[in-house]
Amino acid sequence: MAGSSPDVLTRLIGNALSLQLGQPVVIENRGGAGGNIGMQALVSAAPDGYTLGYGNNATLTTNEFLFSKLPYDPRSLVPVGGIATTSSFLLVSNQVPVTTVEELVTYVKSAGNLVQYGSGGIGTTSHLGAELFKTRMELKSAQHIPYKGSPQALNDLVGGNLHYYFENIVTAAPQLQAGKVRALAVTSAKRYFQYPDLPTMQEAGVEGFVMNAWGGLLLPPGAPRDVVVHLNTALNQVLKTPAIRTQLEKMAYTPLAGLPEDFKALVDSERAHWGAVVKASGAKVE
């Protein structure tokens, strides 16, 4: 979707990649059905290296567990390389009298079914992160309120209509800096450098909780190895460029430079982890 995080990210990388490859890279948005329409178009394209796709933690890992049937096989796509990864904050409304994750857990358990947590929609990172948190900390009484998008959920958190919410760093930062919400923890494996005093979820007592939003480039099934290697080399050169790294940092992204096999390993690991979370939550998108 135009203006979305994937759109902004791929345009940044696409422009730099066109200079690296010496030919134009045109970004074509194929939104809809949680990214399934775009992936279906990629699967149907010729594997000649002239059509690439952007895949993320939804289209490559969780969608197959959320949708009863996918119009593509995520395992058939050929990984070129990762682009970048980012994390989220666990946010609470200013009306919730807690300052730590431990206090939030105690608050939720004592308030019964009066506590509500939001998400940007069924199956989104904000939803699945909250479900993992709910399971790990046994917050059975907390009520999920899905929204049509993250802006609506964040606005309701600011207004006090939600108690807590997981939101990505870039979107949450302005509200956090304005003092309209509070962050209790970050979902990355390590502390976020711009908020060094904010603990990770694991440091805050939620064992094994790491949640990142990531994405990378893919080719259609059957793409030849020499094409994959050529595009991977160009992508890594782009991700090592100081100007690109600076732009990614401003967007709260960390580059994922590496081999195609590194990106595949990430996808496989995340599919196993979040597939189990989806199954445990019972979440479905119809």
Secondary structure as UniProt FT lines:
FT   TURN            2..3
FT   HELIX           5..21
FT   HELIX           33..35
FT   HELIX           36..44
FT   STRAND          53..56
FT   HELIX           58..62
FT   HELIX           63..66
FT   HELIX           74..76
FT   STRAND          78..93
FT   TURN            94..95
FT   HELIX           101..111
FT   HELIX           112..114
FT   STRAND          116..119
FT   TURN            122..123
FT   HELIX           125..136
FT   TURN            137..138
FT   TURN            140..141
FT   STRAND          143..146
FT   HELIX           150..158
FT   TURN            159..160
FT   STRAND          164..168
FT   HELIX           169..177
FT   TURN            178..179
FT   STRAND          181..186
FT   TURN            193..194
FT   TURN            196..197
FT   TURN            201..205
FT   TURN            207..208
FT   STRAND          212..219
FT   TURN            221..222
FT   HELIX           225..239
FT   HELIX           242..250
FT   TURN            251..252
FT   STRAND          254..255
FT   HELIX           260..281
//
